[in-house]
Amino acid sequence: MACPSPYPAELRRRAVRMVAEVRPDYDTEWAAMKAVASRLGIGTTETLRTWVRQDVVM
């Protein structure tokens, strides 16, 4: 069984929205995700990338 996320659902939703909002300011989506992850204190950019990909599927 997977461990529950240490990040609240609202933080995950906010982070995904922020990536979409700031994406035009960066050369790549990865750079935008890296900036947002750093700003919000998300452990790794890969974590945020997973949330963004999951949001696209949903």
Rosetta blueprint (number, residue, H / E / L):
1 M L
2 A L
3 C L
4 P L
5 S L
6 P L
7 Y L
8 P L
9 A H
10 E H
11 L H
12 R H
13 R H
14 R H
15 A H
16 V H
17 R H
18 M H
19 V H
20 A H
21 E H
22 V H
23 R H
24 P H
25 D H
26 Y L
27 D L
28 T L
29 E H
30 W H
31 A H
32 A H
33 M H
34 K H
35 A H
36 V H
37 A H
38 S H
39 R H
40 L H
41 G L
42 I L
43 G L
44 T L
45 T H
46 E H
47 T H
48 L H
49 R H
50 T H
51 W H
52 V H
53 R H
54 Q H
55 D H
56 V H
57 V H
58 M L
